[in-house]
Amino acid sequence: MTTRNRKLEEDSEVWTHNSWDDVAWSPELASSADAVISAQLAVSPHLANPDAVLEVVQTPASQNWHKFYENHSRWFFKDRKWLSSEFPELFVADTVLEVGCGAGNTVFPLARENPTVMIHACDFAPSAVKLVREFREFDEQRMHVFQHDLSSPDQFEDISDNSIDVVVSIFVLSALDPAKLPIALEKIWRVLKPGGMLLFRDYGKYDMTQLRFKANRLIRPDLYVRGDGTAVHYFTEEEMVVLAAQTGFEMVSNVTDRRLLVNRHRKLTMYRIWVQSKLRKPIN
Ligand SMILES: C[S@@+](CC[C@H](N)C(=O)[O-])C[C@H]1O[C@@H](n2cnc3c(N)ncnc32)[C@H](O)[C@@H]1O
């Protein structure tokens, strides 16, 4: 997502470009995607074993991400150039906390464009924290980067309650066991100032990567484990409404962003689907 300006007005035009922004979604598309997911559910060997998620996802999760960042360079995730259009709140904030900062692909573009912001950023993978701290633009005067497991009950290191203007979470909460999401959201809520915002973007249900998973990767409905041992949960707007209400957030916006990718040569279409939400801690 960079400009979001290519709209598909006529179905007959679909093969004229490689991608289309903000595409429509129909009951027919939903039912064919549901059929794929039902087939996964029918044969997944893990659904019968509720401990599988704990064994596969939780204990070794940070080691799996740690290995990931040891094996990939800082540029594996591209700098988020769309940040200023989608999350302008970041660029007027005095204090930001990024959860699951990875290799710093949000931290550094934000620091460049908002030269006065204080950035706290955490990740539970030590190699990710190291990559950010060792990057040439790292500035310890305005960047506090630390290791932290969002799914643990521990509070964020050296961050006072009610002190942060904006918390940003980009493709991170999907990596948690969904049962742990309330723990993570409570902690975020606590450090936000009254009126502060949580900006969230993550994988949405029916994303093409969900439909491509083999059934043996499914460990709970909408939760999968990749070949490298990292987990991914696919969100819906409805789930975000429930999570926001449980934690005490006001929902400011909650949208599903769908982009159509086209393989013009093979005449194939695929949908990338993301959920993007803005949650506010009430003033009172
Ligand atoms: C897909 S990456 C996204 C990184 C970054 N937000 C970005 O947009 O480039 C997911 C990140 O979440 C981190 N992560 C996953 N589970 C976590 C947890 N329980 N606590 C803290 N970080 C976690 C991983 O180490 C990884 O850096």
The ligand as a Tripos MOL2 file, in Angstrom:
@<TRIPOS>MOLECULE
LIG
   27    29     1     0     0
SMALL
NO_CHARGES

@<TRIPOS>ATOM
      1 C1          6.0330   -9.2580   10.8860 C.3       1 LIG1
      2 S1          7.1880   -8.5880   12.0020 S.3       1 LIG1
      3 C2          6.7730   -6.8830   11.9010 C.3       1 LIG1
      4 C3          7.8710   -5.9890   12.3390 C.3       1 LIG1
      5 C4          7.5810   -4.4810   12.2840 C.3       1 LIG1
      6 N1          6.4510   -4.0970   13.0790 N.3       1 LIG1
      7 C5          7.4280   -4.0150   10.8770 C.2       1 LIG1
      8 O1          6.3320   -3.5920   10.5310 O.co2     1 LIG1
      9 O2          8.3720   -4.0970   10.1100 O.co2     1 LIG1
     10 C6          6.5370   -9.1010   13.5840 C.3       1 LIG1
     11 C7          7.3920   -8.6590   14.7430 C.3       1 LIG1
     12 O3          6.7160   -8.9090   15.9670 O.3       1 LIG1
     13 C8          7.6580   -9.3900   16.9110 C.3       1 LIG1
     14 N2          6.9060  -10.1500   17.9140 N.ar      1 LIG1
     15 C9          6.1910  -11.2620   17.7170 C.ar      1 LIG1
     16 N3          5.6460  -11.6890   18.8760 N.ar      1 LIG1
     17 C10         6.0180  -10.7930   19.8200 C.ar      1 LIG1
     18 C11         5.7870  -10.6860   21.2220 C.ar      1 LIG1
     19 N4          5.0580  -11.6070   21.8760 N.pl3     1 LIG1
     20 N5          6.3250   -9.6560   21.8900 N.ar      1 LIG1
     21 C12         7.0730   -8.7230   21.2400 C.ar      1 LIG1
     22 N6          7.3530   -8.7840   19.9250 N.ar      1 LIG1
     23 C13         6.8250   -9.8010   19.2160 C.ar      1 LIG1
     24 C14         8.6090  -10.2440   16.0890 C.3       1 LIG1
     25 O4          9.8540  -10.4650   16.7180 O.3       1 LIG1
     26 C15         8.7150   -9.3960   14.8280 C.3       1 LIG1
     27 O5          9.7410   -8.4520   14.9360 O.3       1 LIG1
@<TRIPOS>BOND
     1     1     2 1
     2     2     3 1
     3     2    10 1
     4     3     4 1
     5     4     5 1
     6     5     6 1
     7     5     7 1
     8     7     8 2
     9     7     9 1
    10    10    11 1
    11    11    12 1
    12    11    26 1
    13    12    13 1
    14    13    14 1
    15    13    24 1
    16    14    15 ar
    17    14    23 ar
    18    15    16 ar
    19    16    17 ar
    20    17    18 ar
    21    17    23 ar
    22    18    19 1
    23    18    20 ar
    24    20    21 ar
    25    21    22 ar
    26    22    23 ar
    27    24    25 1
    28    24    26 1
    29    26    27 1
@<TRIPOS>SUBSTRUCTURE
     1 LIG1         1 GROUP 0 **** ****
